[in-house]
Amino acid sequence: MDNLTPRKIVEELDKYIIGQNSAKKAVAIALRNRWRRQLLSEELRDEILPKNILMIGPTGVGKTEIARRLSRLAQAPFIKVEASKFTEVGYVGRDVESMIRDLTNLALSMVKTEHIEKVQEKARSLGEEKILNILLPPPQLRKKIPRADPPEAIENEKENYNETREKLRLQLREGKLDNRYIDLEVREKVVPFGIVSNIGMDEIEMNLKEMLGSFLPEKAKRKKVKISEAIQIIRQEEANKLIDMDKVVKEAIERTEQNGIIFIDEIDKIAARGSSYGPDVSREGVQRDLLPIVEGSTVSTKHGPVKTDHILFIAAGAFSISKPSDLIPELQGRFPIRAELEALGRNEFLRILKEPQNALIKQYIALIETEGVNISFTDDAIEEIAGIAALVNEKTENIGARRLHTILEKLLEEISFEAPDITKKKLVIDGKYVEGKLNDIIKDEDLSRYIL
């Protein structure tokens, strides 16, 4: 984070997201403020709360992508939740606190992976020894049974064993034994299935299985596996034994509390007010459930209590029907930074197709190239695609940059299908090709509504 200045954060986001500079600046400042806060005295550090962000803009303009890329830059635990999930029809929606539990589980997975990486070399060495012991069991020490063999014979036996073992070790490292099968003892926990079968009870069932599994003994099971697979299994087992899980859990909770980012999408779907009955009641109820978590509270998880005071919340919504002021005042106050994202037009589509590191044109070229077919797009083809995307968005529903996916899929449908059998290995897609494939669909408005 020392080198991630707000300007550099925006530069990194520019590699993947076109435009939306005000939103990028807002998240860059929020991320940098986290680093600044860590340098303060402990007393003052606890007083400074994160400035949560409310992103307002139509679908497909980059709201989710900004939040996702930001978390990758910060290497922070990140989850995306949809506010509408908490108001499912037919039963009470997901528990709002579940997003904190999900974030903690994600942080635990991240920290555990990092700790396993640190002991990987030692685990590899221990795993190698175990495999060699299975392939060539060590000679039995016959201390209690008197032997008539002279000491020289015993010494020769040890030398021969060590020599054979080293030869096997070399073959193992070179991968010459990968396809050989060995008997491996794998320990598995016997967990009961089908505890709960009601709709919407999946999470409870999963937690019950995990809880009961910790009380049940592990069952040893022998199975034949390839050595290449056995190496991975044993290495993972050894790595798990080498790491201190208490330390991992403590670090994961700390990372969740200090660096966690939660992206709440579709917050406008729970913003409508003005009715005292029907779904509006549950919507306002969800807002009131969200409030203490965003405000700062302690949530119980299976790994221990997690404080939400310093988790960064980024909410987003189109707000086409409702307005941000329709949220309850207390919740509005918890999102002090407002970033408005602009709708995308033809010029932005042109840049999206060509400029980002993960540009759509580059993705499709790489996909078709796996079949040995090289496709290239001329400038007039890219301009035509951008123009069609803008036109269809204008005539039908505006779904932003997602329209480009639909148009490119339709445009390359035939090439994608025929790619393995195409004899001509170089194809050029120009403006005429794009017109020929898509013009008829665009002219028929009813057809374009269904196809594009």
C-alpha positions as CSV (number, residue, x, y, z in Angstrom):
1,M,0.0,0.0,0.0
2,D,3.0,2.4,0.5
3,N,3.3,2.8,-3.3
4,L,-0.4,2.7,-4.0
5,T,-1.1,6.5,-4.1
6,P,-4.6,7.6,-5.2
7,R,-3.2,8.5,-8.6
8,K,-1.6,5.1,-9.1
9,I,-4.8,3.4,-8.0
10,V,-6.8,5.3,-10.6
11,E,-4.1,4.4,-13.2
12,E,-4.4,0.7,-12.4
13,L,-8.2,0.9,-12.6
14,D,-7.9,2.7,-16.0
15,K,-6.3,-0.5,-17.4
16,Y,-9.6,-2.3,-17.0
17,I,-12.4,0.3,-16.7
18,I,-13.1,3.0,-19.3
19,G,-14.2,6.4,-18.0
20,Q,-16.0,6.9,-14.7
21,N,-13.2,9.1,-13.2
22,S,-15.3,10.4,-10.3
23,A,-16.1,6.9,-9.1
24,K,-12.5,5.8,-9.5
25,K,-11.2,8.8,-7.5
26,A,-13.7,8.2,-4.7
27,V,-12.7,4.5,-4.2
28,A,-9.0,5.4,-4.6
29,I,-9.2,8.0,-1.7
30,A,-11.2,5.5,0.4
31,L,-8.5,2.8,-0.1
32,R,-5.6,5.2,0.6
33,N,-7.4,6.4,3.8
34,R,-7.2,2.9,5.1
35,W,-3.4,2.9,4.8
36,R,-3.2,6.4,6.3
37,R,-5.3,5.2,9.3
38,Q,-2.9,2.3,10.0
39,L,-0.1,4.9,10.6
40,L,-2.0,6.8,13.3
41,S,-1.8,6.2,17.0
42,E,-4.0,3.3,18.3
43,E,-6.3,5.7,20.1
44,L,-7.0,7.9,17.1
45,R,-7.1,4.9,14.7
46,D,-10.2,3.4,16.3
47,E,-12.0,6.7,16.0
48,I,-11.6,7.0,12.2
49,L,-14.3,5.1,10.5
50,P,-14.3,4.2,6.7
51,K,-16.1,6.6,4.4
52,N,-18.5,4.2,2.7
53,I,-19.4,4.9,-0.9
54,L,-22.7,4.9,-2.8
55,M,-22.3,4.4,-6.5
56,I,-25.2,5.5,-8.7
57,G,-25.5,4.6,-12.3
58,P,-27.3,2.3,-14.8
59,T,-26.4,-1.3,-15.2
60,G,-23.3,-2.3,-17.2
61,V,-21.3,0.9,-16.6
62,G,-18.6,-0.7,-14.4
63,K,-19.8,-0.4,-10.7
64,T,-19.0,-4.0,-9.8
65,E,-15.8,-4.1,-11.8
66,I,-14.4,-1.0,-10.0
67,A,-15.1,-2.6,-6.6
68,R,-13.6,-6.0,-7.7
69,R,-10.5,-4.5,-9.2
70,L,-10.0,-2.3,-6.1
71,S,-10.0,-5.4,-3.8
72,R,-7.5,-7.1,-6.0
73,L,-5.2,-4.1,-5.8
74,A,-5.4,-4.0,-2.0
75,Q,-5.3,-7.9,-1.8
76,A,-8.2,-7.5,0.6
77,P,-11.1,-10.0,1.3
78,F,-13.9,-9.0,-1.0
79,I,-17.5,-10.3,-1.5
80,K,-20.4,-9.1,-3.6
81,V,-23.9,-9.4,-2.2
82,E,-27.2,-8.4,-3.8
83,A,-29.5,-6.5,-1.5
84,S,-32.6,-8.1,-3.2
85,K,-31.4,-11.5,-1.9
86,F,-32.4,-10.5,1.6
87,T,-36.1,-10.0,0.5
88,E,-36.7,-13.3,-1.3
89,V,-40.4,-14.0,-2.0
90,G,-42.0,-17.0,-0.3
91,Y,-39.8,-17.0,2.8
92,V,-37.7,-14.6,4.8
93,G,-34.5,-13.9,2.7
94,R,-30.9,-14.7,3.7
95,D,-29.8,-13.5,7.1
96,V,-28.1,-10.1,6.6
97,E,-25.2,-11.1,8.9
98,S,-24.4,-13.9,6.5
99,M,-22.3,-11.5,4.4
100,I,-19.9,-11.0,7.3
101,R,-19.6,-14.7,7.8
102,D,-18.9,-15.2,4.1
103,L,-16.3,-12.5,4.2
104,T,-14.6,-14.1,7.2
105,N,-14.6,-17.5,5.5
106,L,-13.0,-15.9,2.4
107,A,-10.3,-14.1,4.5
108,L,-9.6,-17.4,6.3
109,S,-9.1,-19.2,3.0
110,M,-6.8,-16.4,1.8
111,V,-4.7,-16.4,5.0
112,K,-4.5,-20.2,5.1
113,T,-3.3,-20.3,1.5
114,E,-0.6,-17.8,2.3
115,H,0.6,-19.8,5.4
116,I,0.5,-23.0,3.3
117,E,2.7,-21.3,0.7
118,K,5.3,-20.6,3.4
119,V,5.6,-24.2,4.5
120,Q,5.3,-25.7,1.0
121,E,8.9,-26.6,0.7
122,K,9.0,-28.4,4.0
123,A,5.7,-30.2,3.2
124,R,7.1,-31.2,-0.2
125,S,10.1,-32.8,1.5
126,L,8.0,-34.6,4.1
127,G,5.6,-35.8,1.3
128,E,8.5,-37.1,-0.7
129,E,9.7,-39.1,2.2
130,K,6.3,-40.6,2.8
131,I,5.9,-41.7,-0.9
132,L,9.4,-43.3,-0.8
133,N,8.5,-45.1,2.4
134,I,5.4,-46.6,0.6
135,L,7.5,-47.5,-2.5
136,L,10.4,-48.9,-0.6
137,P,9.6,-49.6,3.1
138,P,12.6,-49.1,5.4
139,P,14.4,-52.4,6.6
140,Q,13.0,-53.6,9.9
141,L,15.3,-53.0,12.9
142,R,15.8,-56.3,14.5
143,K,17.1,-55.2,17.9
144,K,15.3,-57.9,19.9
145,I,16.0,-60.8,17.5
146,P,19.6,-61.9,17.6
147,R,21.2,-62.1,14.1
148,A,23.9,-64.3,12.9
149,D,24.8,-62.0,10.0
150,P,28.2,-60.3,10.3
151,P,28.2,-56.5,10.8
152,E,29.6,-56.1,7.2
153,A,26.4,-57.8,5.7
154,I,24.2,-55.5,7.8
155,E,26.1,-52.5,6.6
156,N,25.9,-53.6,3.0
157,E,22.2,-54.0,3.3
158,K,21.8,-50.4,4.6
159,E,24.0,-49.1,1.8
160,N,22.0,-51.0,-0.9
161,Y,18.7,-49.7,0.7
162,N,20.0,-46.1,0.7
163,E,21.3,-46.4,-2.9
164,T,18.0,-47.8,-4.1
165,R,16.0,-45.1,-2.2
166,E,18.1,-42.3,-3.8
167,K,17.5,-43.8,-7.3
168,L,13.7,-43.8,-6.6
169,R,13.9,-40.3,-5.3
170,L,15.5,-39.1,-8.5
171,Q,12.9,-40.9,-10.6
172,L,10.1,-39.4,-8.5
173,R,11.5,-35.9,-9.0
174,E,11.8,-36.4,-12.7
175,G,8.2,-37.6,-12.9
176,K,9.1,-41.1,-14.2
177,L,6.9,-42.7,-11.5
178,D,3.9,-40.4,-12.0
179,N,1.6,-43.0,-13.7
180,R,2.4,-45.8,-11.2
181,Y,-0.4,-46.7,-8.7
182,I,0.1,-47.0,-4.9
183,D,-2.1,-47.8,-2.0
184,L,-2.7,-44.7,0.0
185,E,-4.5,-44.3,3.3
186,V,-6.8,-41.3,3.3
187,R,-8.6,-40.0,6.4
188,E,-12.1,-38.7,5.9
189,K,-14.7,-37.4,8.3
190,V,-18.0,-39.3,8.3
191,V,-20.6,-36.5,8.0
192,P,-24.3,-37.2,8.0
193,F,-26.3,-36.1,5.0
194,G,-29.8,-34.9,4.6
195,I,-30.1,-33.3,8.1
196,V,-32.5,-30.6,6.8
197,S,-34.3,-30.6,3.5
198,N,-36.5,-27.5,3.6
199,I,-36.3,-24.8,1.0
200,G,-33.9,-22.0,2.1
201,M,-32.3,-24.1,4.8
202,D,-29.1,-25.0,2.8
203,E,-26.9,-22.7,5.0
204,I,-28.2,-24.2,8.2
205,E,-27.7,-27.7,6.9
206,M,-24.1,-26.9,5.9
207,N,-23.3,-25.4,9.3
208,L,-24.9,-28.5,11.1
209,K,-22.8,-30.9,9.0
210,E,-19.7,-29.0,9.8
211,M,-20.5,-28.8,13.5
212,L,-21.4,-32.5,13.8
213,G,-18.4,-33.4,11.7
214,S,-16.0,-32.0,14.3
215,F,-17.4,-34.5,16.9
216,L,-17.3,-37.5,14.7
217,P,-14.1,-39.6,14.3
218,E,-12.1,-39.6,11.1
219,K,-12.4,-42.8,9.1
220,A,-9.3,-44.2,7.4
221,K,-9.9,-45.3,3.9
222,R,-7.4,-47.1,1.6
223,K,-7.5,-46.4,-2.1
224,K,-5.4,-46.8,-5.2
225,V,-4.1,-43.5,-6.6
226,K,-1.5,-42.5,-9.1
227,I,1.7,-41.3,-7.6
228,S,1.3,-37.8,-9.2
229,E,-2.0,-37.5,-7.3
230,A,-0.7,-39.1,-4.1
231,I,2.1,-36.5,-4.0
232,Q,-0.5,-33.7,-4.0
233,I,-2.7,-35.4,-1.3
234,I,0.2,-36.1,1.1
235,R,1.8,-32.6,0.5
236,Q,-1.6,-31.0,1.4
237,E,-1.9,-33.1,4.5
238,E,1.6,-32.3,5.7
239,A,1.1,-28.6,5.0
240,N,-2.1,-28.6,7.0
241,K,-0.2,-30.2,9.9
242,L,2.6,-27.6,9.7
243,I,0.5,-24.5,9.9
244,D,-0.9,-23.1,13.2
245,M,-4.7,-22.8,12.6
246,D,-5.2,-20.7,15.7
247,K,-2.8,-18.1,14.3
248,V,-4.5,-18.4,10.8
249,V,-8.0,-17.7,12.3
250,K,-6.7,-14.8,14.4
251,E,-5.1,-13.2,11.3
252,A,-8.1,-13.9,9.2
253,I,-10.5,-12.1,11.6
254,E,-8.1,-9.2,11.9
255,R,-7.9,-8.9,8.1
256,T,-11.7,-9.1,7.8
257,E,-12.1,-6.3,10.3
258,Q,-9.3,-4.0,9.0
259,N,-9.3,-4.6,5.3
260,G,-12.6,-6.3,4.3
261,I,-14.6,-4.8,1.4
262,I,-18.3,-5.6,0.9
263,F,-20.0,-4.6,-2.3
264,I,-23.8,-4.3,-1.9
265,D,-25.4,-4.3,-5.3
266,E,-29.0,-3.5,-6.2
267,I,-29.4,-1.4,-3.1
268,D,-32.0,0.6,-5.0
269,K,-34.3,-2.5,-5.0
270,I,-34.8,-2.0,-1.2
271,A,-35.0,1.8,-1.3
272,A,-38.7,2.2,-2.3
273,R,-40.8,3.6,0.5
274,G,-44.2,5.1,1.0
275,S,-46.3,2.0,1.5
276,S,-47.1,0.5,4.9
277,Y,-47.9,-3.0,3.6
278,G,-46.7,-5.6,1.1
279,P,-43.0,-6.0,0.1
280,D,-42.1,-2.4,1.1
281,V,-42.3,-3.5,4.8
282,S,-39.6,-6.2,4.2
283,R,-37.5,-3.8,2.1
284,E,-37.4,-1.3,4.9
285,G,-36.8,-4.2,7.3
286,V,-33.7,-5.2,5.3
287,Q,-32.5,-1.6,5.5
288,R,-32.9,-1.6,9.3
289,D,-31.0,-5.0,9.5
290,L,-28.2,-3.6,7.3
291,L,-27.9,-0.4,9.4
292,P,-26.2,-1.8,12.5
293,I,-23.7,-3.8,10.4
294,V,-22.8,-0.8,8.2
295,E,-22.8,1.4,11.3
296,G,-20.5,-1.0,13.2
297,S,-21.4,-4.0,15.3
298,T,-20.1,-7.4,16.4
299,V,-21.2,-10.4,14.4
300,S,-20.8,-13.9,15.7
301,T,-19.1,-16.4,13.3
302,K,-18.0,-19.9,13.8
303,H,-14.4,-18.6,14.0
304,G,-15.2,-16.0,16.6
305,P,-16.7,-12.5,16.9
306,V,-16.0,-10.1,14.1
307,K,-16.4,-6.3,14.4
308,T,-17.7,-4.5,11.3
309,D,-16.7,-1.0,12.4
310,H,-13.8,-0.7,9.8
311,I,-15.1,-2.8,7.0
312,L,-15.5,-0.7,3.8
313,F,-19.0,-0.9,2.3
314,I,-19.5,0.1,-1.3
315,A,-23.2,0.1,-2.3
316,A,-24.5,0.5,-5.8
317,G,-27.8,0.8,-7.7
318,A,-29.3,2.2,-10.8
319,F,-31.9,4.3,-8.9
320,S,-34.0,4.5,-12.1
321,I,-37.3,4.1,-10.1
322,S,-36.3,5.1,-6.6
323,K,-33.9,7.8,-5.4
324,P,-31.0,7.6,-2.9
325,S,-33.2,9.8,-0.6
326,D,-35.7,6.9,-0.5
327,L,-33.3,5.0,1.7
328,I,-34.0,5.4,5.4
329,P,-32.1,8.5,6.7
330,E,-29.9,6.6,9.1
331,L,-28.6,4.4,6.2
332,Q,-28.2,7.4,3.9
333,G,-25.9,8.9,6.5
334,R,-23.7,5.8,6.5
335,F,-22.8,6.3,2.8
336,P,-21.4,9.8,2.9
337,I,-19.5,9.6,-0.5
338,R,-21.7,9.6,-3.6
339,A,-20.2,8.7,-6.9
340,E,-22.4,9.1,-10.1
341,L,-21.4,6.9,-13.0
342,E,-22.3,8.0,-16.5
343,A,-24.2,5.9,-19.1
344,L,-21.9,4.5,-21.8
345,G,-22.2,5.5,-25.5
346,R,-20.6,4.7,-28.8
347,N,-17.2,6.3,-28.0
348,E,-16.9,4.5,-24.7
349,F,-17.8,1.2,-26.4
350,L,-15.0,1.8,-29.0
351,R,-12.5,2.2,-26.2
352,I,-13.9,-0.8,-24.2
353,L,-13.4,-3.0,-27.2
354,K,-9.8,-2.0,-27.8
355,E,-8.1,-0.4,-24.8
356,P,-8.4,-2.4,-21.6
357,Q,-5.9,-5.2,-20.8
358,N,-8.8,-7.6,-20.8
359,A,-10.5,-6.0,-23.9
360,L,-13.4,-8.1,-25.3
361,I,-11.8,-8.2,-28.8
362,K,-8.6,-9.6,-27.3
363,Q,-10.6,-12.2,-25.3
364,Y,-12.4,-13.5,-28.4
365,I,-9.2,-13.5,-30.6
366,A,-7.5,-15.6,-27.9
367,L,-10.4,-18.1,-27.5
368,I,-10.6,-18.8,-31.3
369,E,-6.8,-19.0,-31.5
370,T,-6.9,-22.2,-29.3
371,E,-8.4,-23.9,-32.4
372,G,-5.5,-22.8,-34.5
373,V,-7.6,-20.0,-36.2
374,N,-6.3,-16.5,-36.2
375,I,-9.0,-13.8,-36.4
376,S,-8.5,-10.1,-36.7
377,F,-10.8,-7.1,-36.6
378,T,-10.5,-4.1,-38.8
379,D,-11.1,-0.6,-37.4
380,D,-14.3,-0.2,-39.3
381,A,-15.6,-3.5,-37.9
382,I,-14.9,-2.4,-34.3
383,E,-16.6,1.0,-35.1
384,E,-19.6,-0.9,-36.5
385,I,-19.9,-3.1,-33.4
386,A,-19.7,-0.1,-31.1
387,G,-22.4,1.7,-33.2
388,I,-24.7,-1.3,-33.1
389,A,-24.3,-1.7,-29.4
390,A,-25.2,2.0,-28.8
391,L,-28.2,1.8,-31.2
392,V,-29.6,-1.4,-29.6
393,N,-29.2,0.0,-26.1
394,E,-31.1,3.1,-27.3
395,K,-33.9,1.3,-28.9
396,T,-34.4,-1.5,-26.3
397,E,-33.2,-1.7,-22.7
398,N,-29.9,0.1,-21.9
399,I,-27.7,-2.7,-20.4
400,G,-24.5,-0.8,-20.9
401,A,-21.3,-2.6,-21.9
402,R,-23.0,-6.0,-21.4
403,R,-24.6,-5.4,-24.8
404,L,-21.1,-5.9,-26.4
405,H,-21.0,-9.5,-25.1
406,T,-24.3,-10.3,-26.7
407,I,-23.4,-8.7,-30.0
408,L,-19.9,-10.3,-30.2
409,E,-21.4,-13.7,-29.4
410,K,-24.0,-13.4,-32.2
411,L,-21.4,-12.0,-34.6
412,L,-18.9,-14.9,-34.0
413,E,-21.4,-17.7,-33.5
414,E,-20.7,-19.3,-36.8
415,I,-16.9,-19.0,-36.6
416,S,-17.0,-20.4,-33.0
417,F,-19.0,-23.4,-34.1
418,E,-17.0,-24.1,-37.3
419,A,-13.5,-23.2,-35.8
420,P,-12.3,-26.8,-35.4
421,D,-13.1,-27.7,-39.0
422,I,-12.1,-24.4,-40.7
423,T,-9.3,-24.9,-43.3
424,K,-8.6,-21.2,-43.7
425,K,-6.6,-20.4,-40.6
426,K,-6.6,-16.6,-41.0
427,L,-9.9,-14.7,-41.0
428,V,-10.4,-10.9,-41.2
429,I,-13.6,-9.5,-39.8
430,D,-14.4,-6.2,-41.4
431,G,-17.3,-3.7,-41.4
432,K,-19.1,-5.5,-44.3
433,Y,-19.0,-8.8,-42.4
434,V,-20.5,-7.2,-39.3
435,E,-23.3,-5.5,-41.3
436,G,-24.1,-8.8,-43.1
437,K,-24.4,-10.7,-39.8
438,L,-26.3,-8.1,-37.8
439,N,-28.1,-5.6,-40.0
440,D,-31.2,-7.8,-40.6
441,I,-31.6,-8.3,-36.8
442,I,-31.2,-4.6,-36.1
443,K,-33.8,-3.6,-38.7
444,D,-36.4,-5.9,-37.1
445,E,-36.9,-4.3,-33.7
446,D,-38.9,-7.2,-32.3
447,L,-36.2,-9.6,-33.4
448,S,-33.4,-7.5,-31.9
449,R,-35.3,-7.4,-28.5
450,Y,-35.0,-11.2,-28.3
451,I,-31.6,-11.8,-30.0
452,L,-29.5,-8.8,-29.0
